[in-house]
């Protein structure tokens, strides 16, 4: 009986891929990448879509809030206080609170992540607008610029470096927080991480973790590149420094 069991186990292990079989369960496995390629790609694409959607939604909400906080100083503390308080709500509580309104969908994760990103974006946008010198605003007004035109043509370009810094932090943190979406089954790479932990599937866990880091780095570099293209007047200052 013992020999039969050993022979069965040997045959089973021989049929399984060598690096992620139950007997080896290696952390790094090329065979796993080949066999599970479609699942890895789907999880990565979902992770990217949720992250970008959440950041875009957060920017669309944060920018008007920053404008209101700058123009109405008496509301600044309230706006910053509420955005900070929302960030302290645990995701394990926030996502279930959204489910009755959005269901078990990716929308739940997008809205939750956008709420978390507000803390960083509102503050960075407000600081960016404040970094514009008063004399520059006065000069633009003297040249006949209205409030809207001055904001779009003068203040925003000058505030962009500070705002982009906040966007970088918000994007990288959102990449990490997207994994928590596995609570409602829409966590992108987080679903793989959760499954890898539960089943002790090392190759799956390691692959998803590395992809999260790579994704955060790539998105950060894209934002840096966009900032470089959008603020050509800063290149000379950087070289001189």
Order of alpha helices (4+ residues) and beta strands (2+ residues): alpha-alpha-alpha-alpha-alpha-alpha-alpha-alpha-alpha-alpha-alpha-alpha
